[in-house]
């Protein structure tokens, strides 16, 4: 088995060495992580999002995220969105620091969960 990590992944996960599993960094057509079983590509692709990436991607950058999902569908891939936060944290909404002040994202956590 080969696990693939996209070259654009800024802080890639570190996988432990496991017999029979190779980890490669390469440019993926869509997503952050994929896999190969011998010569056969796995039909799933994983898009990883931190909570701040999630809120940014599904508000200000939604068209690009939607395009990724449609591209995965066109390629016959199952698009898995892996959010690095529990549901209840997403539901709370998101705040961030900018210019020394705390700011709340306009989209509520409930609206985000409904969109997802």
LINZI-V681689 format. One record per pair of residues at least 24 apart in sequence whose ideal C-beta (glycine too) atoms are under 10 Angstrom apart, sorted by the first residue. I is the first residue (numbers start at 1). J is the second residue. D is the distance in whole Angstrom. If there is no record, write none. Layout:
<<I;J;D> <I;J;D>>
This chain:
<<1;35;6> <1;36;7> <1;37;6> <1;38;8> <1;42;9> <2;26;10> <2;34;9> <2;35;7> <2;36;4> <2;37;8> <2;38;9> <2;41;10> <2;42;10> <3;33;7> <3;34;8> <3;35;5> <3;36;8> <3;42;10> <4;28;6> <4;31;9> <4;32;9> <4;33;7> <4;34;4> <4;35;7> <4;36;7> <4;41;9> <4;42;9> <4;45;9> <5;32;7> <5;33;6> <5;34;8> <5;46;10> <5;48;10> <6;30;9> <6;31;7> <6;32;5> <6;33;7> <6;34;8> <6;45;9> <6;46;10> <6;47;9> <6;48;10> <8;32;8> <9;33;8> <9;48;8> <10;53;10> <11;48;9> <11;50;9> <12;48;9> <13;46;10> <13;48;8> <13;82;10> <28;77;10> <29;68;10> <29;71;7> <29;72;8> <29;74;10> <29;75;6> <29;77;8> <30;67;9> <30;68;5> <30;69;8> <30;70;9> <30;71;5> <30;72;5> <30;73;10> <30;74;9> <30;75;7> <30;77;7> <30;79;8> <31;68;7> <31;69;10> <31;71;9> <31;72;7> <31;75;10> <31;77;7> <31;79;7> <31;80;8> <31;81;10> <31;82;10> <32;80;10> <32;82;8> <33;80;9> <33;82;8> <34;77;8> <41;75;9> <41;76;9> <41;77;8> <42;77;9> <42;78;9> <43;72;10> <43;75;9> <43;76;7> <43;77;6> <43;78;6> <44;72;9> <44;77;7> <44;78;4> <44;79;8> <44;80;6> <45;71;10> <45;72;6> <45;75;8> <45;77;5> <45;78;7> <45;79;6> <45;80;7> <46;78;10> <46;79;8> <46;80;5> <46;81;8> <46;82;5> <47;72;8> <47;79;6> <47;80;7> <47;81;5> <47;82;7> <47;83;10> <48;80;9> <48;81;8> <48;82;5> <48;83;8> <48;84;7> <49;81;7> <49;82;7> <49;83;5> <49;84;7> <49;85;9> <50;83;8> <50;84;5> <50;85;7> <51;83;7> <51;84;7> <51;85;4> <51;86;10> <51;89;6> <51;90;7> <51;92;9> <51;93;10> <51;94;6> <51;96;10> <51;105;10> <51;109;10> <51;112;10> <52;84;10> <52;85;10> <52;94;6> <52;95;10> <52;96;6> <52;105;9> <53;83;9> <53;84;9> <54;81;8> <54;83;6> <54;84;8> <54;85;8> <54;90;7> <54;94;8> <54;112;7> <54;116;8> <55;90;9> <55;93;8> <55;94;4> <55;95;10> <55;96;8> <55;105;5> <55;106;10> <55;107;7> <55;109;9> <55;112;7> <56;94;9> <56;96;9> <56;105;8> <57;81;10> <58;107;8> <58;111;10> <58;112;7> <58;115;6> <58;116;7> <59;94;9> <59;105;7> <59;106;7> <59;107;5> <59;111;9> <59;112;8> <59;115;9> <60;105;10> <60;107;10> <62;115;8> <81;116;7> <83;112;10> <83;116;8> <87;113;7> <87;116;9> <88;113;10> <90;116;8>>
